Amino acid sequence: MAKIKNTANKRIFTLIAVILVTILVTVSGYLDKQGKWDKIYEESGVGVSASSEAVRDSAAYFLDVGQGDSTIFISEGKSMLIDAGEAEYAPAVEEKLRELNVDSLDYVVATHAHSDHIGGLSYIINTFGAENIIMTDPSENDITTSVYENFLDAAENSGANIIFAEQGYTFSFGNTECEILSPFNISLSEENNNSVVLKITQGETSFLMMGDAEEKIEKQLIKAYPDLKASILKTGHHGSDTSSSMEFLEAVSPEYAVISVGENNSYNHPSAETLNKFENLNINYFRTDKNGTVTVTFNENGYKTNAEKQ
């Protein structure tokens, strides 16, 4: 009887040992796999957190659209498009949006009426639709180009909520906060300075999106916003010498600047003067003509920059 009991006990101990080994192997495999994913994510520069899936979906994309501007922000599955370059670049913007699994746009921002910023927007709005469209009030300017008329028609036909940009207006999408800092007023003779200027904040990372605003607006921004600092500056007017004044750059004190500019453009953008300022102030910068599309992945703790071409 005792022998049978001992045999039964041995079988029980053996069974328990087998179960424990199986559990350890399974857990070890899971941790190894999880460790690999964590390592991949850490190498992306963003870091791992409990909300890592949401973080992976949060990023800004400064697109290479030649001598023009276009930026996509993604935040927790929500999206915002700022400008879309000339009309010829609309398919490239569409391709990037589809790559990012964007089915419809939560916000579209038309910074101002020049074709190198809004030329592709009518196509994008007609293709994807938009929940909200932010632009300057068309009744306050005298732009009558066919490109601008096409944009206005697309905006009207989209059924989107049309928001005329005003200083101090705030909105959000996903976990990203946005504030319109300018236009202060509309100038019939200075369309660049009518640009919608945005401060965009995602956790500890902030972006200052300048459109084509020039030094005149920079001075007003410094006066109106004592704390103008931003992590990343999208330079005004493609890095020309009409913007990015030394006083402004010192006030913003960005770690990085992004210059959206076309290769061998006839305007000689960006100017050597602007690039020298960046270097003197130790501001790292990307140029879409040299670096292609620039991606910034970010969360509440920081961000990581990556360029399509090094």
N, C-alpha and C positions, 0 to 999 in steps of 0.2 A: 504493500500500500504506500509506504513511504517512497519507494522507488518510482512508482507511478506519479506521485505528487512532485517529486524532484524533476522527473522528465517533463511534466506539465509546466513546472516553473521555468525550466530551461527553454521550453518552446515559447513561453510568454516573453522571457527576457530577450530571446532571439528576435521575436516579432517586433518588440519595442525597439530594439537596436536597428532593425531594418527600416522601421518607420522614421526613426530619428535621422538616420543617414539620408533617407529620401528627402526629408524636409530640409536638411542642411544643404544637399546638392541643389534643390530647387531654389532655396533662398540665395545661395551663392551665385547661381546662374542669373537670377533676377538682379542681384546687386551688381554683378559684372556687367549685365546689359544696361542697367540704369546708370552705372558708372561711366560707361561708354557714351551714353547720351549726354550725361552731365558734362563730360569732358568736351564733347563736340560743342555743347552750348557755351561752356566757359571759353573755349577757343574763339567763339564768335565775338567775345568781348563784352557780352551783356551780363553774364553771370546767371546763376540758377536761383530761383526762389519758388515759393509755393505756387505762385501764379505764373510759372514759366511759360505755359502754353499761351496765355494772353500776351505775355511780353514778346514772344516770338512773332506775334501778329501785329506788333506796334513798331512802326518805322516811318521814316521820311525818305522819299526818293526824288532827288534833283535830276531830272531827265536831261539827256543830251538831245536838245531840239535845235541844234544849230544856233544861229544868231537870234535867240528868243528865250522865253522862260516857260517852264512847266514843272510843277512840283506836286507830288502825290503824298498825302499823309494817310496812314492807316492806323486806327486805334481801336482795339478790341472789336474788330469786324466792321467798324464804321469807317467811312472814307471822306476825304476832302481833296479836291483838285484845285490848285491855284494856277490859272492860265494853261494854255495848251500850245504855245508856239505858233508859227505860221501854219496855214492850212495844210501844207504839204507834209507836216509832221503829225497830223491827227492820227493816221494809221499806227504810227509808232507809239503814241500815247495810248491808243486803244489796246494795242498788243500788251503793253505793260499792265494796264488795268485788268485785262483778262488773265494775265499771268498771276496777278495778285488776287484772283477770284472775286473781283468786284463786279457785281451784277447791276447795281445802280449806285449813284453817287448821293451821299447825304448832303454834302455842301460843294458848290462850285463857286470859286471866287474869280471874278474878272477884275484884275487890278486896275486896268485903264484901257482906253479904246484903241491902242496901237495894234496893228496886225501881228507883230511878232510876239504878242501876248495873247490875243484873243482869236487869232486867225483860225485855230483848230477847234475852238470851243463850240461853234454851231454844230459841227459834225459829232463831237463827243456828247453834247447834250441831246441831240437827236437820236444817238445810238444807245446811250445808257439812261437817259433821263436824269432828273435831279430833284431832290426833296427841297433844297433851298439854293437860291442863287444870290450871291452878294456882288453888288456892283455900284458904281456911282450913279446918281440920278441922271438919266439921259437928257432930261429937260434942262439941266444946268450946263450942258456943253453944246458945242456946235459941230461935232463930228458927224459927217454925213457919208462916210465911205461905205461901199457895198459890203465890206467885211464886217463893219460895225452893225449895219442894218441886218445882215444875216444872223449875227449873234443875238440882236434884240428880238428878231422873229423866233429864233429857236427858244430863247428864254420865255417868251410869251406863250408859245405853243406847248411848252413842256408841262404847264400846269404847276410849276414849282412855286414855292413861296418866295417872292422877290423881295430882297432886303436891300434898301439903299444905304450904302455905307455911311456911317456917322461916327465921328470920334467918340470913344467911350463905349460903343456897343460891344457886348460880350456874348459869346455863345460857346457851346461845347459839343463834342461828339466822342463817343467812347469815354475814355478817361483823360481826354485832352481838352484843355481850356484855351480859349482864343479871345483876344481883345483887339478891336480896331483902334489904332493909334492915330491914323490919318486917313482920309484927307481932312485938313483943317477947314479948307474952303476950296471951291472949284475955280480954276483959272482958265479962261477961254484961250489964252495964249501959251499956257505951259502944261500940256497934257501929261508929261512925265510927272509933274508935281501934283497931279490929281490922283496919283496911284494910291490904291488901298494898301496901307502899311499895317501888317499884322504882327502881334506878339503872340506866339504859340507856346504853351507850356505843357510838358508831359513829365510829371514827377519833378525831378531836380534839373531836368534838361529844358532849355528854352531856345526858341528860334525867333529871330527878328527878320521878317520877310519884307523887303523894301520896295518891291516892284521896280519902277524906274525913278523913284524919288531922288532928288538931287540935294545939293548942299543947303539950299534955302529951306527945305523941309527938315533936313537934319538939325538945323539950328532951332527950329520950332519944337522938334521932338526933345532936344536936350533941355529946353526951357520948360516944356510941359511935363516931362517925366524925369524927375531927379534920379530915379533908379531905372536906368535904361539898359542895364546889363543883360546880356544874352549869351548862351553857350555857343550858338552858331548864328552867323550873320549871312543871309542871302544878300549879296551886295546890290546896291542900287545901280541901275542903268549899266549893267554888264561890266562893271569895274571901270567905267570911264572916269576921267579926271573931273567930271562935274559932280561927282558924289564921293563918298568915303573920305570925307575931310578928316584931318588928324584929330580935331576936337571931338568929332563924332565917334571915331574909332576908339578913342580913349574913354569916352563915356560908356560905350557898349562893351568894350573889353572882351571881345569874343575869343574863344579858344580856336575856333575854326571859322573860315569864311568860304563861301561857295560862290564862284563867279560863273554865271550861265552865259556862255559866249560861243560864237561860231568860229570854226577854224578859218584862219586867213581872212577874217572879215574886213570889209572896206573901211570900217571905222577905227581900226587899230585898237580895238578893245581886247583885253583890258589895258589900261594905260600903264606905262612903266612907272609913273609917279605913284599910282595906287599900289602896285606890287611892292615898290620900295617901302611904302608906309607899313604894309603888312609885315615885311621882313624886319623893319626897324622896331616894330612893336611885338615881335615874336608871335605873330598870328599865323598859324598854319592855314594854307588855303588850297582849294581844289579849283580847277578850271574844267568845265565840261568839254571844251575843245581838246584838252590834253588827257583828261582822266575819264571821259565818258560819263555815264550815269553815276552819281554819288549817292550812296545809301547810308542812312544813319539809323541804326537800331537802338532803341532806348527803352528804359523803364524808370521807375521812381528813384533808382539809385545811380543812374548814369547812362552812358551811351557809348557806342562804338561806330567809328566811321569806316567805310569801305568804298574803294573806287573800282569801277569796271576795268579801267586801264591804269597801270601804275607808272 
